[in-house]
Amino acid sequence: MRFIFAGFGGQGVMLMGQILAYAGMIEGKNVTWMPSYGPEMRGGTANCTVVVEDKEVASPVVDQAEVVVAMNIPSMLKFQNVVTENGYLFLNESVIDREADRKVDINIKKVPCNEIADKLGNLKVANMVMLGAVIGVTNIVSKESLFKALEKKLTGKKANLIEVNKKAIEEGIAIAKQ
């Protein structure tokens, strides 16, 4: 399955992709993760592609994706047309206040990432709310593998953020199941 995670620099889109890729590796799947930064870095657009497959991955380049995550309006506008037919476009409805132009042949899932993160007491976990929603819909990896990946990635001073990130993932999964 091919994924594109996109948003402003600082929204955690790279971390979403890395956690998903690590979780896939934990499950013995073949994965690629490829970042792409806009020229502005923080505040500019950033995106990454992730491929998670049981078979070998021929290329990390993704020009069509079964799943696109847009954390802001520019990302939605840029990537909505690369979603494959019957694929998923996940929108952070806390930031995206308009409809996607494309809605006939794809599934659109709106997730109030910032509101849920705020309720959890840390706006920085909005990305993990979204990642939880993505996993809740696609079931590409297990929640347990995501948690193990989080523990591998968040070390040192960031280790104290593991629990709130886990709660954010669980909230996202719950939203996806609604």
DRENLUMMI-336964 format. One record per residue: residue in one letter; x negated, y, z negated of N, C-alpha, C, O, CB in turn. Coordinates in Angstrom, 1 decimal. Glycine has a CB too. Example, Ala and Ser with C-alpha at 12.3 -4.5 7.8 and 13.67 -1.06 7.14 Angstrom:
<sefis>
  rest      nu      nv      nw     cau     cav     caw      cu      cv      cw      ou      ov      ow     cbu     cbv     cbw
     A   -13.2    -5.7    -7.8   -12.3    -4.5    -7.8   -13.2    -3.3    -7.8   -14.2    -3.3    -8.5   -11.3    -4.5    -9.0
     S   -12.8    -2.2    -7.1   -13.7    -1.1    -7.1   -12.9     0.0    -7.9   -13.4     1.1    -8.0   -14.1    -0.6    -5.7
</sefis>
This chain:
<sefis>
  rest      nu      nv      nw     cau     cav     caw      cu      cv      cw      ou      ov      ow     cbu     cbv     cbw
     M    -0.9    -1.2     0.0     0.0     0.0     0.0    -0.9     1.2     0.0    -1.9     1.3    -0.7     1.0     0.0    -1.2
     R    -0.5     2.2     0.8    -1.3     3.4     1.0    -0.6     4.6     0.2     0.6     4.8     0.3    -1.5     3.8     2.5
     F    -1.4     5.4    -0.5    -0.9     6.5    -1.3    -1.7     7.8    -0.9    -2.9     7.7    -0.6    -1.1     6.2    -2.8
     I    -1.0     8.9    -1.0    -1.6    10.2    -1.0    -1.1    11.0    -2.2     0.1    11.1    -2.4    -1.3    11.0     0.3
     F    -2.0    11.4    -3.0    -1.7    12.3    -4.2    -2.2    13.7    -3.9    -3.3    13.9    -3.5    -2.4    11.7    -5.5
     A    -1.3    14.7    -4.0    -1.7    16.0    -3.6    -1.1    17.1    -4.5     0.0    16.9    -5.1    -1.3    16.3    -2.2
     G    -1.9    18.2    -4.7    -1.4    19.3    -5.6    -2.5    20.3    -5.6    -3.5    20.3    -4.9    -1.1    18.8    -7.0
     F    -2.3    21.3    -6.5    -3.3    22.3    -6.8    -4.4    21.7    -7.5    -4.3    20.7    -8.3    -2.7    23.5    -7.5
     G    -5.6    22.2    -7.3    -6.8    21.8    -8.2    -6.4    22.1    -9.6    -5.9    23.2   -10.0    -8.1    22.6    -7.8
     G    -6.7    21.2   -10.5    -6.4    21.3   -11.9    -5.1    20.6   -12.3    -4.8    20.6   -13.5    -6.2    22.8   -12.2
     Q    -4.3    20.1   -11.4    -3.1    19.4   -11.7    -3.3    17.9   -12.0    -2.4    17.2   -12.3    -2.1    19.5   -10.6
     G    -4.6    17.4   -11.8    -4.9    16.1   -12.1    -4.6    15.1   -11.0    -4.4    13.9   -11.3    -4.1    15.7   -13.3
     V    -4.5    15.5    -9.8    -4.2    14.6    -8.7    -5.4    13.6    -8.5    -5.1    12.4    -8.1    -4.0    15.3    -7.4
     M    -6.6    14.0    -8.7    -7.7    13.1    -8.5    -7.7    12.0    -9.6    -7.9    10.8    -9.3    -9.1    13.9    -8.6
     L    -7.4    12.4   -10.8    -7.3    11.4   -11.9    -6.2    10.4   -11.7    -6.3     9.3   -11.9    -7.0    12.2   -13.2
     M    -5.0    10.9   -11.1    -4.0     9.9   -10.8    -4.5     8.9    -9.9    -4.2     7.7   -10.1    -2.7    10.7   -10.2
     G    -5.2     9.3    -8.8    -5.7     8.3    -7.8    -6.7     7.4    -8.4    -6.7     6.2    -8.2    -6.3     9.1    -6.7
     Q    -7.6     8.0    -9.3    -8.6     7.1    -9.9    -8.0     6.1   -10.8    -8.5     4.9   -10.8    -9.6     8.0   -10.7
     I    -7.1     6.5   -11.6    -6.4     5.6   -12.6    -5.7     4.5   -11.8    -5.8     3.3   -12.2    -5.4     6.3   -13.5
     L    -5.0     4.8   -10.7    -4.4     3.8    -9.9    -5.4     2.8    -9.3    -5.2     1.6    -9.3    -3.5     4.4    -8.8
     A    -6.5     3.4    -8.8    -7.5     2.5    -8.2    -8.2     1.6    -9.2    -8.4     0.4    -9.0    -8.6     3.4    -7.5
     Y    -8.5     2.2   -10.4    -9.0     1.3   -11.5    -8.1     0.2   -11.9    -8.5    -0.9   -12.1    -9.4     2.2   -12.7
     A    -6.8     0.6   -12.0    -5.8    -0.5   -12.4    -5.7    -1.6   -11.3    -5.6    -2.7   -11.7    -4.4     0.2   -12.5
     G    -5.8    -1.2   -10.0    -5.8    -2.2    -9.0    -7.0    -3.1    -9.1    -6.9    -4.3    -8.9    -5.8    -1.5    -7.6
     M    -8.2    -2.5    -9.4    -9.4    -3.3    -9.6    -9.3    -4.3   -10.7    -9.7    -5.4   -10.7   -10.6    -2.4    -9.8
     I    -8.7    -3.8   -11.8    -8.5    -4.6   -13.0    -7.7    -5.9   -12.7    -7.9    -7.0   -13.2    -7.8    -3.8   -14.2
     E    -6.7    -5.7   -11.7    -5.9    -6.8   -11.3    -6.5    -7.6   -10.2    -5.8    -8.5    -9.6    -4.5    -6.3   -10.8
     G    -7.7    -7.3    -9.8    -8.4    -8.1    -8.8    -8.0    -7.8    -7.4    -8.3    -8.5    -6.5    -8.2    -9.5    -9.0
     K    -7.4    -6.6    -7.2    -7.0    -6.2    -5.8    -8.1    -5.4    -5.2    -9.0    -5.0    -5.8    -5.7    -5.3    -5.9
     N    -8.0    -5.3    -3.9    -9.0    -4.5    -3.1    -8.5    -3.1    -3.1    -7.3    -2.8    -2.8    -9.2    -5.1    -1.7
     V    -9.3    -2.1    -3.4    -8.9    -0.7    -3.5    -9.9     0.2    -2.9   -11.1    -0.1    -2.8    -8.7    -0.3    -5.0
     T    -9.4     1.4    -2.4   -10.3     2.5    -2.1    -9.7     3.7    -2.7    -8.5     3.8    -2.9   -10.4     2.6    -0.5
     W   -10.6     4.7    -3.0   -10.1     6.0    -3.5   -11.0     7.0    -2.7   -12.2     6.9    -2.8   -10.3     6.1    -5.0
     M   -10.4     8.0    -2.1   -11.2     9.0    -1.4   -10.6    10.4    -1.7    -9.5    10.7    -1.4   -11.1     8.7     0.1
     P   -11.4    11.2    -2.3   -11.0    12.6    -2.7   -11.1    13.6    -1.5   -12.0    13.3    -0.6   -11.7    13.1    -3.9
     S   -10.3    14.6    -1.5   -10.5    15.7    -0.5   -10.1    17.0    -1.3    -9.0    17.2    -1.8    -9.5    15.5     0.7
     Y   -11.1    17.9    -1.3   -10.9    19.2    -2.0   -10.7    20.3    -0.9   -11.4    20.3     0.1   -12.0    19.5    -2.9
     G    -9.8    21.2    -1.2    -9.7    22.4    -0.4   -10.8    23.4    -0.7   -11.6    23.1    -1.7    -8.3    23.2    -0.7
     P   -11.1    24.4     0.1   -12.2    25.3    -0.1   -12.2    26.1    -1.4   -13.2    26.5    -1.9   -12.3    26.2     1.0
     E   -11.0    26.2    -2.0   -10.9    27.0    -3.2   -11.2    26.3    -4.5   -11.4    27.0    -5.5    -9.5    27.6    -3.3
     M   -11.2    25.0    -4.5   -11.4    24.2    -5.7   -10.3    24.5    -6.7    -9.1    24.3    -6.3   -12.8    24.4    -6.4
     R   -10.5    25.0    -7.9    -9.5    25.2    -8.9    -8.5    26.2    -8.4    -8.8    27.3    -7.9   -10.1    25.7   -10.2
     G    -7.2    25.7    -8.4    -6.1    26.6    -7.8    -5.9    26.3    -6.4    -4.8    26.6    -5.9    -6.5    28.0    -8.1
     G    -6.9    25.8    -5.7    -6.7    25.5    -4.2    -6.1    24.1    -4.1    -5.9    23.4    -5.2    -8.1    25.5    -3.5
     T    -5.8    23.7    -2.9    -5.2    22.4    -2.8    -6.2    21.3    -2.9    -7.4    21.4    -2.4    -4.4    22.3    -1.4
     A    -5.8    20.2    -3.5    -6.7    19.0    -3.6    -5.8    17.8    -3.3    -4.6    17.8    -3.6    -7.4    18.9    -5.0
     N    -6.4    16.8    -2.7    -5.6    15.5    -2.5    -6.6    14.4    -2.5    -7.8    14.5    -2.3    -4.8    15.6    -1.2
     C    -6.1    13.2    -2.8    -6.9    12.0    -2.6    -6.0    10.9    -2.0    -4.8    10.9    -2.2    -7.5    11.6    -4.0
     T    -6.7    10.0    -1.4    -6.0     8.8    -0.9    -6.4     7.6    -1.6    -7.6     7.5    -2.1    -6.2     8.6     0.7
     V    -5.5     6.7    -1.8    -5.7     5.4    -2.5    -5.1     4.3    -1.7    -3.9     4.5    -1.2    -5.2     5.4    -4.0
     V    -5.8     3.3    -1.5    -5.3     2.1    -0.8    -5.4     0.9    -1.8    -6.5     0.7    -2.4    -6.0     1.8     0.5
     V    -4.3     0.2    -2.1    -4.3    -0.9    -3.0    -3.7    -2.1    -2.2    -2.6    -2.1    -1.8    -3.5    -0.7    -4.3
     E    -4.6    -3.1    -2.0    -4.1    -4.3    -1.1    -4.6    -5.6    -1.8    -5.6    -5.6    -2.5    -4.7    -4.1     0.3
     D    -3.9    -6.7    -1.4    -4.4    -8.0    -1.8    -5.5    -8.4    -0.8    -6.5    -9.1    -1.1    -3.3    -9.0    -1.8
     K    -5.4    -8.0     0.5    -6.4    -8.3     1.5    -7.5    -7.2     1.5    -7.3    -6.2     0.9    -5.7    -8.5     2.9
     E    -8.5    -7.4     2.3    -9.6    -6.4     2.4    -9.0    -5.2     3.0    -8.2    -5.2     3.9   -10.7    -7.0     3.2
     V    -9.6    -4.0     2.5    -9.2    -2.7     3.0   -10.1    -2.3     4.1   -11.3    -2.2     3.9    -9.1    -1.6     1.9
     A    -9.6    -2.1     5.3   -10.5    -1.8     6.5   -11.1    -0.4     6.4   -12.2    -0.2     6.8    -9.8    -2.1     7.8
     S   -10.3     0.5     5.9   -10.7     1.9     5.9   -10.0     2.7     4.8    -8.9     2.4     4.5   -10.4     2.6     7.3
     P   -10.8     3.6     4.2   -10.1     4.4     3.1    -9.3     5.6     3.7    -8.6     6.3     3.0   -11.2     5.0     2.2
     V    -9.4     5.8     5.0    -8.7     6.9     5.6    -7.2     6.5     5.7    -6.9     5.5     6.2    -9.3     7.2     7.1
     V    -6.4     7.5     5.3    -4.9     7.3     5.3    -4.3     8.4     6.1    -4.3     9.5     5.7    -4.4     7.2     3.8
     D    -3.7     8.0     7.3    -3.0     9.1     8.0    -1.5     8.9     7.9    -0.8     9.8     8.3    -3.5     9.0     9.5
     Q    -1.1     7.7     7.5     0.3     7.4     7.2     0.3     6.7     5.8    -0.5     5.8     5.6     1.0     6.5     8.3
     A     1.2     7.1     5.0     1.3     6.5     3.6     2.7     6.0     3.3     3.7     6.7     3.6     0.8     7.5     2.6
     E     2.7     4.9     2.6     4.0     4.4     2.1     4.5     5.3     0.9     5.7     5.4     0.7     3.9     3.0     1.6
     V     3.5     5.9     0.2     3.8     6.8    -0.9     3.1     8.1    -0.8     1.8     8.1    -0.7     3.5     6.1    -2.3
     V     3.8     9.2    -0.9     3.1    10.5    -1.0     3.6    11.2    -2.3     4.9    11.2    -2.5     3.4    11.4     0.3
     V     2.7    11.7    -3.1     3.0    12.4    -4.3     2.7    13.9    -4.1     1.5    14.2    -3.8     2.3    11.8    -5.6
     A     3.7    14.8    -4.2     3.4    16.2    -4.0     3.7    16.9    -5.3     4.8    16.9    -5.8     4.3    16.8    -2.9
     M     2.7    17.5    -5.9     2.8    18.2    -7.2     3.1    19.6    -7.0     3.4    20.3    -8.0     1.5    18.0    -8.0
     N     3.1    20.1    -5.8     3.4    21.5    -5.5     4.0    21.7    -4.1     4.0    20.7    -3.3     2.2    22.5    -5.7
     I     4.5    22.9    -3.8     5.2    23.1    -2.5     4.2    23.0    -1.3     4.6    22.3    -0.4     5.8    24.5    -2.5
     P     3.0    23.6    -1.3     2.1    23.4    -0.2     1.8    21.9     0.1     1.7    21.5     1.3     0.8    24.1    -0.4
     S     1.7    21.1    -0.9     1.4    19.7    -0.7     2.6    19.0    -0.1     2.5    18.1     0.8     1.1    19.0    -2.1
     M     3.8    19.3    -0.5     5.0    18.8     0.1     5.1    19.1     1.6     5.4    18.2     2.4     6.3    19.2    -0.7
     L     4.9    20.4     1.9     5.0    20.8     3.3     3.9    20.2     4.1     4.2    19.8     5.3     4.8    22.3     3.3
     K     2.7    20.0     3.6     1.6    19.4     4.3     1.8    17.9     4.6     1.4    17.4     5.6     0.3    19.7     3.6
     F     2.3    17.2     3.6     2.2    15.7     3.6     3.6    15.0     3.8     3.6    13.8     4.0     1.6    15.2     2.4
     Q     4.7    15.7     3.8     6.0    15.0     3.9     6.1    14.2     5.2     6.8    13.2     5.3     7.1    16.0     3.8
     N     5.5    14.7     6.3     5.6    14.0     7.5     4.7    12.8     7.7     4.7    12.1     8.8     5.4    15.0     8.7
     V     3.8    12.5     6.7     3.0    11.3     6.9     3.5    10.1     6.1     2.9     9.1     6.1     1.6    11.7     6.4
     V     4.7    10.3     5.5     5.3     9.2     4.8     5.9     8.3     5.8     6.6     8.7     6.8     6.5     9.7     3.8
     T     5.6     7.0     5.7     6.1     6.0     6.6     7.6     5.9     6.5     8.2     6.2     5.4     5.4     4.6     6.4
     E     8.3     5.4     7.5     9.7     5.2     7.5    10.0     4.3     6.3     9.4     3.3     6.0    10.3     4.5     8.8
     N    11.1     4.6     5.5    11.5     3.9     4.3    10.5     4.1     3.1    10.6     3.4     2.1    11.7     2.5     4.6
     G     9.5     4.9     3.3     8.5     5.1     2.3     9.0     6.1     1.2    10.2     6.5     1.3     7.2     5.7     2.9
     Y     8.2     6.5     0.3     8.6     7.4    -0.8     7.8     8.7    -0.8     6.6     8.7    -0.6     8.4     6.7    -2.1
     L     8.6     9.8    -1.1     8.0    11.1    -1.3     8.4    11.5    -2.7     9.6    11.7    -3.0     8.6    12.2    -0.3
     F     7.4    11.5    -3.6     7.6    11.9    -5.0     7.3    13.4    -5.1     6.3    13.9    -4.7     6.7    11.1    -6.0
     L     8.3    14.1    -5.7     8.2    15.6    -5.9     8.2    16.0    -7.3     9.1    15.5    -8.1     9.3    16.3    -5.1
     N     7.3    16.8    -7.7     7.3    17.4    -9.1     8.3    18.5    -9.1     8.0    19.6    -8.7     5.8    17.9    -9.5
     E     9.6    18.2    -9.5    10.6    19.1    -9.3    10.5    20.3   -10.3    11.2    21.3   -10.3    12.0    18.5    -9.5
     S     9.5    20.2   -11.3     9.3    21.3   -12.2     8.6    22.5   -11.4     8.8    23.6   -11.8     8.3    20.9   -13.3
     V     7.9    22.2   -10.3     7.2    23.2    -9.6     7.8    23.4    -8.2     7.8    24.5    -7.6     5.7    22.8    -9.4
     I     8.4    22.3    -7.6     8.9    22.4    -6.2    10.4    22.7    -6.3    11.2    21.9    -6.8     8.7    21.0    -5.5
     D    10.8    23.9    -5.9    12.2    24.4    -6.1    12.9    24.4    -4.8    13.9    25.1    -4.6    12.2    25.8    -6.7
     R    12.5    23.6    -3.8    13.2    23.5    -2.6    13.2    22.1    -2.1    12.6    21.2    -2.6    12.5    24.4    -1.5
     E    14.1    21.8    -1.1    14.2    20.5    -0.5    13.2    20.2     0.5    12.7    21.1     1.2    15.6    20.3     0.1
     A    12.8    19.0     0.6    11.9    18.6     1.7    12.6    18.7     3.0    13.9    18.5     3.1    11.4    17.1     1.5
     D    11.9    19.1     4.1    12.5    19.2     5.4    12.9    17.8     5.9    13.9    17.6     6.6    11.6    19.8     6.4
     R    12.2    16.8     5.5    12.4    15.4     6.0    13.1    14.6     4.9    12.6    14.5     3.8    11.0    14.7     6.4
     K    14.3    14.2     5.2    15.0    13.4     4.2    15.8    12.3     4.7    16.5    11.5     3.9    15.9    14.3     3.4
     V    15.9    12.1     6.0    16.8    11.1     6.6    16.2     9.7     6.5    16.9     8.7     6.1    17.0    11.4     8.0
     D    14.9     9.5     6.8    14.3     8.1     6.9    13.4     7.8     5.8    12.7     6.8     5.8    13.6     8.0     8.2
     I    13.3     8.6     4.7    12.4     8.3     3.6    13.2     8.4     2.3    14.3     9.0     2.2    11.2     9.3     3.6
     N    12.7     7.9     1.2    13.2     8.0    -0.1    12.6     9.1    -0.9    11.3     9.2    -0.9    13.1     6.6    -0.9
     I    13.3    10.0    -1.4    12.8    11.1    -2.2    13.1    10.9    -3.7    14.2    10.7    -4.0    13.3    12.5    -1.7
     K    12.1    11.0    -4.5    12.2    10.8    -5.9    11.7    12.1    -6.6    10.5    12.5    -6.5    11.4     9.6    -6.5
     K    12.6    12.8    -7.2    12.3    14.1    -7.9    12.0    13.7    -9.4    12.8    13.1   -10.1    13.4    15.1    -7.8
     V    10.9    14.2    -9.9    10.4    14.0   -11.3    10.1    15.3   -12.0     9.3    16.1   -11.5     9.2    13.0   -11.3
     P    10.8    15.5   -13.1    10.5    16.8   -13.8     9.3    16.7   -14.7     9.3    16.6   -15.9    11.7    17.2   -14.7
     C     8.1    16.6   -14.0     6.9    16.3   -14.7     6.5    17.2   -15.8     6.2    16.8   -16.9     5.7    16.2   -13.7
     N     6.6    18.5   -15.5     6.2    19.5   -16.5     7.1    19.6   -17.7     6.6    19.7   -18.8     6.1    20.9   -15.9
     E     8.4    19.4   -17.5     9.3    19.4   -18.6     9.0    18.2   -19.6     9.0    18.4   -20.8    10.8    19.4   -18.1
     I     8.8    17.1   -19.0     8.5    15.9   -19.8     7.2    16.0   -20.5     7.1    15.7   -21.7     8.5    14.6   -18.9
     A     6.2    16.5   -19.8     4.9    16.7   -20.5     5.0    17.8   -21.6     4.4    17.6   -22.6     3.8    17.2   -19.4
     D     5.8    18.8   -21.4     6.0    19.8   -22.4     6.6    19.2   -23.6     6.3    19.5   -24.8     6.8    21.0   -21.9
     K     7.6    18.4   -23.4     8.3    17.7   -24.5     7.3    16.8   -25.3     7.5    16.6   -26.5     9.5    16.8   -23.9
     L     6.3    16.2   -24.6     5.3    15.4   -25.2     4.3    16.2   -25.9     3.4    15.7   -26.7     4.7    14.5   -24.2
     G     4.3    17.6   -25.7     3.4    18.5   -26.4     2.1    18.7   -25.7     1.2    19.3   -26.3     3.1    17.9   -27.7
     N     1.9    18.3   -24.4     0.7    18.5   -23.7     1.0    18.6   -22.2     1.2    17.6   -21.5    -0.3    17.4   -24.0
     L     1.0    19.8   -21.6     1.3    20.0   -20.2     0.3    19.3   -19.3     0.7    19.0   -18.1     1.3    21.5   -19.9
     K    -0.9    19.0   -19.8    -1.9    18.4   -18.9    -1.5    16.9   -18.6    -2.1    16.3   -17.7    -3.2    18.4   -19.6
     V    -0.5    16.3   -19.2    -0.1    15.0   -18.9     1.0    14.9   -17.9     1.6    13.8   -17.6     0.3    14.2   -20.2
     A     1.3    16.0   -17.2     2.4    16.0   -16.2     2.0    15.0   -15.1     2.8    14.3   -14.5     2.6    17.4   -15.6
     N     0.7    14.9   -14.8     0.2    14.0   -13.7     0.5    12.5   -14.1     0.8    11.7   -13.3    -1.3    14.2   -13.5
     M     0.4    12.2   -15.4     0.6    10.8   -15.8     2.1    10.5   -15.8     2.5     9.3   -15.7     0.0    10.6   -17.2
     V     3.0    11.5   -16.1     4.4    11.3   -15.9     4.7    10.9   -14.5     5.4     9.9   -14.3     5.2    12.6   -16.3
     M     4.1    11.6   -13.5     4.3    11.3   -12.1     3.7     9.9   -11.8     4.4     9.1   -11.1     3.6    12.3   -11.2
     L     2.5     9.6   -12.3     2.0     8.3   -12.0     2.9     7.2   -12.5     3.0     6.1   -11.9     0.5     8.2   -12.6
     G     3.4     7.4   -13.7     4.3     6.4   -14.3     5.6     6.2   -13.4     6.0     5.1   -13.2     4.8     6.8   -15.7
     A     6.1     7.3   -12.8     7.2     7.2   -11.9     6.9     6.4   -10.7     7.6     5.6   -10.2     7.7     8.6   -11.5
     V     5.7     6.7   -10.1     5.2     6.0    -8.9     5.1     4.5    -9.2     5.6     3.7    -8.4     3.8     6.5    -8.5
     I     4.6     4.1   -10.3     4.4     2.7   -10.7     5.8     2.1   -11.0     6.0     0.9   -10.6     3.5     2.5   -11.9
     G     6.7     2.8   -11.6     8.0     2.3   -11.9     8.8     2.0   -10.6     9.6     1.1   -10.6     8.8     3.4   -12.7
     V     8.5     2.7    -9.6     9.2     2.5    -8.3     8.5     1.4    -7.5     9.2     0.5    -6.9     9.3     3.8    -7.5
     T     7.2     1.5    -7.4     6.5     0.6    -6.4     6.0    -0.7    -7.1     5.9    -1.7    -6.4     5.2     1.3    -5.9
     N     5.9    -0.7    -8.4     5.4    -1.9    -9.1     4.0    -2.4    -8.5     3.8    -3.6    -8.5     6.4    -3.0    -9.0
     I     3.2    -1.5    -7.9     2.0    -1.9    -7.3     1.0    -2.5    -8.3     0.2    -3.4    -8.0     1.3    -0.8    -6.5
     V     1.0    -2.0    -9.5     0.2    -2.5   -10.6     1.0    -2.5   -11.9     2.1    -1.8   -11.9    -1.2    -1.7   -10.8
     S     0.6    -3.2   -12.9     1.3    -3.3   -14.2     1.0    -2.1   -15.0     0.0    -1.4   -14.9     1.1    -4.6   -14.9
     K     1.9    -1.8   -15.9     1.7    -0.7   -16.9     0.5    -1.0   -17.8    -0.3    -0.1   -18.1     3.0    -0.5   -17.8
     E     0.3    -2.3   -18.1    -0.8    -2.7   -18.9    -2.2    -2.4   -18.2    -3.1    -2.0   -18.8    -0.7    -4.2   -19.3
     S    -2.2    -2.6   -16.9    -3.4    -2.3   -16.2    -3.7    -0.8   -16.1    -4.8    -0.4   -16.2    -3.3    -2.9   -14.7
     L    -2.6    -0.1   -16.0    -2.8     1.4   -16.0    -3.3     1.8   -17.4    -4.2     2.7   -17.4    -1.4     2.1   -15.8
     F    -2.8     1.3   -18.4    -3.3     1.6   -19.8    -4.8     1.3   -19.9    -5.6     2.0   -20.5    -2.5     0.9   -20.9
     K    -5.2     0.1   -19.4    -6.6    -0.3   -19.5    -7.5     0.7   -18.7    -8.6     1.0   -19.1    -6.8    -1.8   -19.0
     A    -7.0     1.1   -17.5    -7.7     2.0   -16.7    -7.9     3.3   -17.4    -8.9     4.0   -17.3    -7.0     2.2   -15.3
     L    -6.8     3.8   -18.0    -6.9     5.0   -18.8    -8.0     5.0   -19.9    -8.8     5.9   -20.0    -5.5     5.3   -19.5
     E    -8.0     3.8   -20.6    -9.0     3.6   -21.6   -10.4     3.6   -21.1   -11.4     4.1   -21.7    -8.8     2.3   -22.4
     K   -10.6     3.1   -19.8   -11.9     3.1   -19.2   -12.3     4.6   -18.8   -13.5     5.0   -18.9   -11.9     2.2   -18.0
     K   -11.3     5.3   -18.3   -11.6     6.7   -17.7   -11.7     7.7   -18.8   -12.6     8.6   -18.7   -10.5     7.0   -16.8
     L   -10.9     7.7   -19.8   -10.8     8.7   -20.9   -11.7     8.3   -22.0   -11.2     7.6   -22.9    -9.4     9.0   -21.3
     T   -12.9     8.7   -22.0   -13.9     8.3   -23.1   -14.4     9.6   -23.7   -14.2    10.7   -23.3   -15.0     7.4   -22.5
     G   -15.2     9.4   -24.8   -15.8    10.5   -25.5   -14.7    11.5   -26.0   -13.8    11.0   -26.7   -16.7    11.3   -24.5
     K   -14.9    12.8   -25.8   -13.9    13.8   -26.3   -12.5    13.6   -25.8   -11.6    14.0   -26.4   -14.4    15.2   -26.0
     K   -12.4    12.9   -24.6   -11.1    12.8   -24.0   -10.4    11.5   -24.5    -9.2    11.4   -24.2   -11.3    12.6   -22.5
     A   -11.0    10.7   -25.3   -10.4     9.5   -25.8    -9.2     9.8   -26.7    -8.2     9.0   -26.8   -11.4     8.7   -26.7
     N    -9.2    11.0   -27.3    -8.0    11.3   -28.2    -6.8    11.7   -27.3    -5.7    11.9   -27.9    -8.4    12.5   -29.0
     L    -6.9    11.7   -26.0    -5.8    12.0   -25.1    -5.1    10.7   -24.6    -4.1    10.7   -23.9    -6.2    12.8   -24.0
     I    -5.7     9.5   -24.9    -5.2     8.3   -24.4    -3.7     8.0   -24.8    -2.9     7.7   -23.9    -6.0     7.1   -24.9
     E    -3.4     8.2   -26.0    -2.0     7.9   -26.5    -1.0     8.8   -25.8     0.1     8.3   -25.4    -1.9     8.0   -28.0
     V    -1.2    10.1   -25.7    -0.2    11.0   -25.1    -0.1    10.7   -23.6     1.0    10.8   -23.1    -0.6    12.5   -25.3
     N    -1.2    10.3   -23.0    -1.2     9.8   -21.6    -0.3     8.6   -21.4     0.4     8.4   -20.5    -2.6     9.6   -21.0
     K    -0.5     7.6   -22.3     0.3     6.4   -22.3     1.8     6.7   -22.4     2.6     6.1   -21.7    -0.1     5.4   -23.4
     K     2.1     7.6   -23.4     3.5     8.0   -23.5     4.1     8.7   -22.3     5.2     8.4   -21.9     3.7     9.0   -24.7
     A     3.2     9.5   -21.6     3.6    10.1   -20.4     3.9     9.1   -19.3     4.9     9.2   -18.6     2.6    11.1   -19.9
     I     3.1     8.1   -19.2     3.3     7.0   -18.2     4.6     6.3   -18.5     5.4     6.0   -17.6     2.1     6.0   -18.2
     E     4.8     6.0   -19.7     6.1     5.3   -20.1     7.3     6.2   -19.8     8.3     5.6   -19.3     6.1     5.0   -21.6
     E     7.2     7.5   -20.0     8.3     8.4   -19.7     8.6     8.4   -18.2     9.7     8.3   -17.7     8.0     9.8   -20.2
     G     7.5     8.4   -17.4     7.6     8.4   -15.9     8.2     7.1   -15.4     9.1     7.1   -14.5     6.2     8.6   -15.3
     I     7.8     6.0   -16.0     8.4     4.7   -15.6     9.9     4.7   -16.0    10.7     4.2   -15.1     7.7     3.5   -16.4
     A    10.3     5.2   -17.1    11.7     5.3   -17.5    12.5     6.2   -16.5    13.6     5.8   -16.1    11.9     5.9   -18.9
     I    12.0     7.3   -16.1    12.6     8.1   -15.1    12.8     7.4   -13.8    13.9     7.5   -13.1    11.8     9.4   -14.8
     A    11.8     6.6   -13.4    11.9     5.8   -12.1    13.0     4.8   -12.1    13.6     4.5   -11.1    10.6     5.2   -11.8
     K    13.2     4.3   -13.3    14.2     3.2   -13.4    15.7     3.7   -13.5    16.6     3.0   -13.3    14.0     2.4   -14.7
     Q    15.8     5.1   -13.6    17.2     5.7   -13.7    17.8     5.7   -12.3    19.0     6.1   -12.2    17.1     7.1   -14.2
</sefis>
